[in-house]
């Protein structure tokens, strides 16, 4: 398990599947350096 991010830490590189198809690479796929990422687990 990786330690949680702290203030000023860089966001780690990862690839996420997008609802409806496709994927986004973070943080490379973002258009702005200031972004909020919300992870929603949905219904299990």
C-alpha angles and dihedrals in degrees: 000000000000122000117255120261118266131205109296095013118138117247109251120244113258142149121234130192113235122222107257094029139297130069140247127216114220130245094357094059095057123100096211134044092226110066138146115220116199120194113203117185095200122203119333 
